[in-house]
């Protein structure tokens, strides 16, 4: 009985999963910082194990690694976890819409926290004019299309192999760390502007600029899972449309096919009529607790597959890091 009551609404459960995953990402980031610090200090700082999960923050490199895998049948051994996580989140989007964005993505969690903070401070969130909203929503797809064209069409297989064998790719995770720990004035200004816009406009980054979300939309559009509305049970109160953070007109649809749907189920939580609105997998309704298990299960399955098959830990040795990390500032300039 208590379990049934707990899963009558997914919002508290989703927030717990979101923040637990964000805290885990922060933990991995701190661990990776200490790992890098050991080599930057010439071995004076204590040694720490490198967490492969930080490779989830290398989506462009993962796209190159994907082409290498498709063209040559090999998974890049330098940063294998990058591709494993990239494909895991794509599979999750196929099975559960863009649940990665609303349940697991640390940027999505921070974005949601910002717009909720903005709503409290200003009493509301603002909306971009409808005539401007559609063009802006195409920006993230344009950014992803640019990277995809450059990598899959313009970049020959030999160049892909060269990139994956280069020292820059070997320590791209270190370069990514330095971006956050050594923010330039320009980068800091951009981050602050995005944070302000995210406070004012609900999910500004996710809605308009995130190319990773555009990549996941490709699989989400093909997903058999979708929000379904039973018209005979619906009271036409419009609560579902008002609750949707992606601004989808749920109340006007029999089923939601929009690539903007993140599977957060805010709409089903807001519905006052039991059974009138639900997440369905084909003709089957997915109970909310099973939807949660699906999300966590796919993530665990992907990571577990990478570990079991040896496509998780980097092939770089201690000596490789000892040689490359002190050169990080000079590589790529």
Helices and strands as residue ranges (DSSP letters): H 2-6, H 11-40, G 52-57, H 59-72, H 80-96, H 99-99, I 100-104, H 106-122, H 130-149, I 150-154, H 157-165, H 167-170, H 172-181, H 185-200, H 204-204, I 205-209, H 211-221, E 225-229, H 239-243, G 250-252, H 266-270, E 277-281, E 284-285, H 288-308, H 318-324, G 325-327
